[in-house]
Amino acid sequence: MNEINKQVENQYHRPHLFEDILNLLAQQGVDLNNVLRSDISGVDEFHVRGAEISKELVSEFNFNGLTVLDIGCGIGGPARRLADEFNCKVYGIDMSHEFIRTAQELSRLVKLDNQTKFIQGDALALPYKDASFDVVWTQHVQMNIENKNQFYSEVKRVLKNGGTFIYYDIFKKNNEDLNYPVPWANEPTVSFLQTIANMESILKNLGFVRTKSTDQTAKGIAFLNHLVQKMNNEGPPKSGLNILMGNSTIEKMSNLLNALLGNKIELESGIYSK
Ligand SMILES: C[S@@+](CC[C@H](N)C(=O)[O-])C[C@H]1O[C@@H](n2cnc3c(N)ncnc32)[C@H](O)[C@@H]1O
């Protein structure tokens, strides 16, 4: 593993993550032999607006029965949603060993392990054959990746001709420094923000055609405003993304919110076809 990848793995490392989630479910009185996807939906989607935005994104495209790759899948919430709601076969890859172990265990727990397959690995060297997937999906991952060209080239390589690339991401609007920590980086060394124009130009050069793009900034700000206010008043929630972000959750969320409010960064989702 190279130095940046080690730092990324450290950034997200939470020892005993699966066991912590199990303890939390037990404390909430959930029967551990009958855990539902909805029981873990507050923790298993690690991006601004969590399950809410994924629900919107899946309504914009017909996923029925398709084979999907989630790049930087985290602990697998979006992959399980696609598998469960659309009978997809979903593959997830992530740099974090602990996230992948947790993704596998959570899929077993909610009985979706036949339809989801998670492996540890690097988005820049995907261990899949060319033209393996109908859809490549990625949410809040590329800001940890410096070599954007290689990232999107790998997306293209593993997609079938006519396949679909769906993203939901954080982009910079200018070169102003952010305050750290933010949810994807404790320090600037693992943050590689690009502009939307940069991504568009790479995708165009690779031959992708844009079907749709949606500015998600206002909804992201409204969500974070509510969350940060709540956390400032009541402290970190008992369940929720603080399980993934640790002690600095409030600081990370506040810095993210302030960067959005200060017009330094923006959120966008979109769909491209190969
Ligand atoms: C903010 S989390 C998002 C997780 C997931 N996409 C979600 O929305 O729930 C970012 C994820 O990207 C992964 N990641 C960052 N760089 C990566 C790389 N080069 N290859 C694979 N995964 C990477 C991290 O390990 C982390 O799980």
The ligand as an ORCA input file, in Angstrom:
! r2SCAN-3c Opt
* xyz 0 1
  C     -16.812      9.327      2.894
  S     -16.601      7.601      2.660
  C     -17.969      7.195      1.577
  C     -18.355      5.736      1.667
  C     -19.531      5.315      0.789
  N     -19.337      5.678     -0.584
  C     -20.817      5.922      1.288
  O     -21.246      6.923      0.703
  O     -21.394      5.407      2.246
  C     -15.215      7.570      1.518
  C     -14.740      6.159      1.231
  O     -13.821      6.169      0.137
  C     -12.867      5.156      0.365
  N     -11.688      5.432     -0.476
  C     -10.932      6.540     -0.502
  N      -9.938      6.410     -1.406
  C     -10.090      5.183     -1.968
  C      -9.385      4.464     -2.975
  N      -8.300      4.962     -3.567
  N      -9.826      3.232     -3.297
  C     -10.917      2.693     -2.686
  N     -11.615      3.328     -1.737
  C     -11.208      4.561     -1.376
  C     -12.606      5.267      1.853
  O     -11.979      4.135      2.392
  C     -14.008      5.508      2.395
  O     -14.657      4.329      2.740
*
